[in-house]
Amino acid sequence: TIRDTLAAIEAGVCQIALMVDSEFRLVGTVSDGGTRRALLAGADLKTVVDDFVTTVPIVASPSDTKDNILSTMQRTKLSHLPVVAEGGQVVGLRVLNEVVSEILLDQNARCSDSTLSEVERP
Protein backbone atom coordinates (compact mmCIF):
# COMPACT_ATOMS: atom_id res chain seq x y z
CA THR A 1 0.00 0.00 0.00
CA ILE A 2 0.99 3.62 -0.24
CA ARG A 3 1.10 3.74 3.56
CA ASP A 4 3.62 0.86 3.67
CA THR A 5 5.68 2.42 0.91
CA LEU A 6 5.80 5.79 2.65
CA ALA A 7 6.81 4.07 5.90
CA ALA A 8 9.64 2.27 4.08
CA ILE A 9 10.81 5.50 2.44
CA GLU A 10 10.61 7.36 5.76
CA ALA A 11 12.61 4.63 7.53
CA GLY A 12 15.47 5.10 5.08
CA VAL A 13 17.23 8.25 4.03
CA CYS A 14 17.20 7.76 0.26
CA GLN A 15 13.68 8.82 -0.78
CA ILE A 16 13.11 5.51 -2.59
CA ALA A 17 11.77 2.06 -1.77
CA LEU A 18 13.27 -0.94 -3.53
CA MET A 19 10.84 -3.81 -4.01
CA VAL A 20 12.54 -7.21 -3.91
CA ASP A 21 11.38 -10.81 -4.01
CA SER A 22 12.24 -13.50 -1.46
CA GLU A 23 15.71 -13.89 -3.01
CA PHE A 24 16.38 -10.12 -2.92
CA ARG A 25 16.00 -9.78 -6.69
CA LEU A 26 14.83 -6.32 -7.69
CA VAL A 27 11.23 -6.33 -8.91
CA GLY A 28 10.60 -2.59 -8.85
CA THR A 29 11.19 0.81 -7.33
CA VAL A 30 8.89 3.42 -5.85
CA SER A 31 10.14 6.93 -5.25
CA ASP A 32 8.74 9.48 -2.87
CA GLY A 33 7.92 11.58 -5.92
CA GLY A 34 5.98 8.73 -7.50
CA THR A 35 4.08 8.28 -4.26
CA ARG A 36 3.23 11.99 -4.10
CA ARG A 37 2.05 11.96 -7.71
CA ALA A 38 -0.21 8.96 -6.96
CA LEU A 39 -1.73 10.76 -3.96
CA LEU A 40 -2.28 13.91 -6.00
CA ALA A 41 -3.98 11.81 -8.68
CA GLY A 42 -6.54 10.60 -6.14
CA ALA A 43 -4.98 7.54 -4.53
CA ASP A 44 -5.27 7.15 -0.77
CA LEU A 45 -2.99 5.53 1.81
CA LYS A 46 -4.70 2.16 1.34
CA THR A 47 -4.08 2.11 -2.42
CA VAL A 48 -1.90 -0.77 -3.63
CA VAL A 49 1.34 0.52 -5.12
CA ASP A 50 1.30 -1.79 -8.13
CA ASP A 51 -0.01 0.95 -10.41
CA PHE A 52 2.93 3.28 -9.85
CA VAL A 53 5.86 0.93 -9.32
CA THR A 54 8.67 1.24 -11.85
CA THR A 55 8.90 -2.43 -12.79
CA VAL A 56 11.85 -2.08 -15.16
CA PRO A 57 14.08 0.36 -13.29
CA ILE A 58 17.37 1.64 -14.57
CA VAL A 59 20.13 0.00 -12.56
CA ALA A 60 23.89 -0.05 -12.13
CA SER A 61 26.08 -3.12 -11.92
CA PRO A 62 28.70 -3.64 -9.21
CA SER A 63 31.45 -3.15 -11.81
CA ASP A 64 30.22 0.27 -12.97
CA THR A 65 32.59 3.12 -12.23
CA LYS A 66 31.50 6.22 -10.34
CA ASP A 67 31.84 8.23 -13.57
CA ASN A 68 29.59 5.77 -15.45
CA ILE A 69 27.01 5.87 -12.66
CA LEU A 70 27.04 9.67 -12.61
CA SER A 71 26.67 9.76 -16.40
CA THR A 72 23.66 7.41 -16.22
CA MET A 73 22.09 9.51 -13.47
CA GLN A 74 22.57 12.72 -15.45
CA ARG A 75 21.26 11.21 -18.69
CA THR A 76 18.16 9.71 -17.02
CA LYS A 77 17.63 12.52 -14.48
CA LEU A 78 17.62 9.97 -11.63
CA SER A 79 19.04 10.63 -8.19
CA HIS A 80 19.10 6.95 -7.15
CA LEU A 81 20.37 3.85 -8.91
CA PRO A 82 19.93 0.38 -7.45
CA VAL A 83 23.07 -1.72 -7.85
CA VAL A 84 22.08 -5.14 -9.10
CA ALA A 85 24.29 -8.22 -9.41
CA GLU A 86 24.22 -10.56 -12.39
CA GLY A 87 21.51 -12.76 -10.82
CA GLY A 88 19.26 -9.74 -10.27
CA GLN A 89 19.92 -9.42 -6.54
CA VAL A 90 20.15 -5.95 -5.09
CA VAL A 91 23.63 -5.40 -3.69
CA GLY A 92 23.50 -1.65 -3.13
CA LEU A 93 22.02 1.71 -3.90
CA ARG A 94 23.95 4.62 -5.38
CA VAL A 95 22.73 8.10 -4.48
CA LEU A 96 23.58 11.10 -6.65
CA ASN A 97 25.01 13.39 -3.96
CA GLU A 98 27.21 10.57 -2.62
CA VAL A 99 28.54 9.71 -6.09
CA VAL A 100 29.34 13.38 -6.78
CA SER A 101 31.07 13.70 -3.38
CA GLU A 102 33.17 10.60 -4.05
CA ILE A 103 34.22 11.88 -7.47
CA LEU A 104 35.16 15.27 -6.02
CA LEU A 105 37.16 13.63 -3.23
CA ASP A 106 39.00 11.51 -5.81
CA GLN A 107 39.78 14.61 -7.88
CA ASN A 108 40.99 16.51 -4.82
CA ALA A 109 43.19 13.58 -3.80
CA ARG A 110 44.73 13.46 -7.29
CA CYS A 111 45.32 17.22 -7.19
CA SER A 112 46.91 16.97 -3.75
CA ASP A 113 49.10 14.05 -4.83
CA SER A 114 50.33 15.84 -7.95
CA THR A 115 50.94 19.06 -6.01
CA LEU A 116 52.89 17.21 -3.32
CA SER A 117 54.99 15.35 -5.85
CA GLU A 118 55.79 18.63 -7.58
CA VAL A 119 56.91 20.19 -4.30
CA GLU A 120 58.94 17.17 -3.23
CA ARG A 121 61.11 17.12 -6.32
CA PRO A 122 64.65 18.42 -5.77
N, C-alpha and C positions, 0 to 999 in steps of 0.2 A: 504494500500500500504506500501511498504518498507519505503517510505518517511514519512508517518504518524507514522509508528512504531518507526522509528528513532527519530522523534520529541517527541513522548511520552517518550521514554527512556531518551532522553536528558533533558526533563523537570523534570524528577525525578532524584534521586541520586542512584538508586538501580540496574541499568544496566539490567532491565527487564521490559517488558510491560505485564500487566495482561489483558486478554480479558474477558469482562463480558457481560452478556445479560442485558436487561432492568431492571431486578430484582437483579442485581449485583451478579448473579451466575457465577462462574468461568467457562468459556468455553475453555480457553487455555492460554498458555504463549508463549511469544517470547522474547528470550534473545538477548543481543547485539551480543553475539557470533554467535547465529543462524542467525542473520541478516547479519553479516559479511560473514559467510559461504555461504549464498544465493547469496550475491553480487559477491563473488569470483567464484561461480559456473555459473555466467552469468546473474543473475537477474539484473534488473535496478531499479531505485527509483520508477517507476510506477508499478512494479510487485506487484500483490496481495499477501498478506502474507499467505494465506491459505495453501500453499504447505510446509511451514516450521514452522507452529504453532504446539506446543506440545499440542494436544487436550486431553490427559489424563495425566495431570501433577501430579507429586508427591506433596502431600500437607500435612500440619499439621492441627490438630484440636485445638480449643481453650483450650482444657484440657491437651494437651501435655506439658510435662515438658521441661525445657531448655535442660536437659541432653538427653531426647528422641529426641528432635529436632536436637541437635548436632550430635547424633548418626546416625540419618537418613541422615543428610547432608554429613557426612563422608562416610557412606556406598554407597550413590548414587553419590557422588562427585558433589553435588549441593551447590551453595553459596546463594541460595534464596529459601525459601519455602513459598508459599501462605498459609495463615491460613484460613480455610474454615469451616463455621458452618455446622450444621447438614443438613440444607436445601440447601446447596451448595453455599451460599452467602460468598463472600470474606469479612473477618473481620479484616484482617491484612496481613502483610508480614514480615517474619523473615529473617534476613540477617546474614550470617555466622559470620562476625566480631563482630556484636552486640551481638549475642548469646554467643560467646566466652568471650567477655568483661564482660557480665552479670555473667557468671559462675565464672570467675576469681574474680570479685568483691564479689560475694557470698562467695567464698573460703577465700578471704582475711578478710572479715567480721567475718567469723567463727574463723579464726586464731586469729584475734584481740580479739574477745570475750573470747576465751579460755585462751589467754595469760593474759588478764586483770583479769579474774576470778582467775587465778593462783596467780597473784600478790596480789590481794585483800584479800586473805585468811590470817587469823592471824597465 
